[in-house]
Amino acid sequence: MSEITVITGTRKGIGRELSEYYLGKGHVVVGCSRGLASIEHENYKHYELDVADEPAVVQMIRDVRRRYSRIDNLLNNAGIASMNHILTTPYKTVQSIFFTNFLGTFLFVRETAKVMTMQKYGRIVNFATVASPLRLEGEAIYAASKAAIVNFTEIAAREFAEFGITVNAIGPTPVPTDLIRNVPKEKMDTLLNRQAIRRFGGITDISHVVDFFIDKNSGFITGQVIYLGGVHY
Amino acid sequence: MKDKIIGIIIQSLNSLNEEWNNPSLEHIDVNTRIYGSGGNVDSLGLVTLITDLEERLTSDFLRDIVLADEKAMSQQNSPFRSVESLSNYIEHLIQSETRNV
């Protein structure tokens, strides 16, 4: 039986690549984004929504349950970033980043965990960032929204442990995607130099950690955050 | 509508009690205590009950109902304390949602 894997933010970047990777491994992938699907595959189902829109997320996950009867994995990838000094950061930008990054993660965890609770099994992987432990100037809001996800992950791991659900997070280094397109090269070099391994991350670096977290044998691994590139708190 | 909601809550508690085997939940009626002081369900049980109930309510009333409503969670008297209080709360949720459509 195919694993049912929900991935948020699948229209481009890491979300799209992870979708293609897990489709290639025989999963049924259920994705979502604010735009139309960019993936065409018989085992891919797309929902067009904003991850912070509560009724839309509730409806999506209930529809997934009706269609597939279960959800094995949730990869909470959807995220947005905005590089700015605090003094020049608009309030609306902060709201928007927290809505997508944190509230979106919260909503998907809450709704999929309802399905996973009933089946007494589930693997949830949230997306953190190395920007939080590295305390990067210019990324205060993005890093704070992701730091909230780390704490949320650690507590969710405890709340859902009784139900066979593990909740972990991966903290990727910068990966060449749209998210960092507008970051000046000099800024990016400074960032990479603070990693133990000084290079961009790739999709294989990320999928390898996700594979580990969602493995059926990883039932004793929860509340953990793995940062790539040798970054740590 | 109220009787239908009470029926769904009792069905859900009965079904979950097949696993819990709690003797106090063998004869459930509107006065049965659920959660909190004198309650028959612990916090883990409450999580399972909420999940199961949302699923049943969604399929019976053909609308997406989320029991973790802001107003309910800020009420001094939790709606989850008894079958009666829970049914009142769910009825209110459904009615207010109907008005908002």
Chai-1 contact restraints between the chains, C-beta under 6 A:
chainA,res_idxA,chainB,res_idxB,connection_type,confidence,min_distance_angstrom,max_distance_angstrom,comment,restraint_id
A,V58,B,D64,contact,1.0,0.0,6.0,A-B,restraint_1
A,V58,B,V66,contact,1.0,0.0,6.0,A-B,restraint_2
A,Q59,B,D64,contact,1.0,0.0,6.0,A-B,restraint_3
A,R62,B,D64,contact,1.0,0.0,6.0,A-B,restraint_4
A,K114,B,T51,contact,1.0,0.0,6.0,A-B,restraint_5
A,T117,B,T51,contact,1.0,0.0,6.0,A-B,restraint_6
A,M118,B,T51,contact,1.0,0.0,6.0,A-B,restraint_7
A,E162,B,L44,contact,1.0,0.0,6.0,A-B,restraint_8
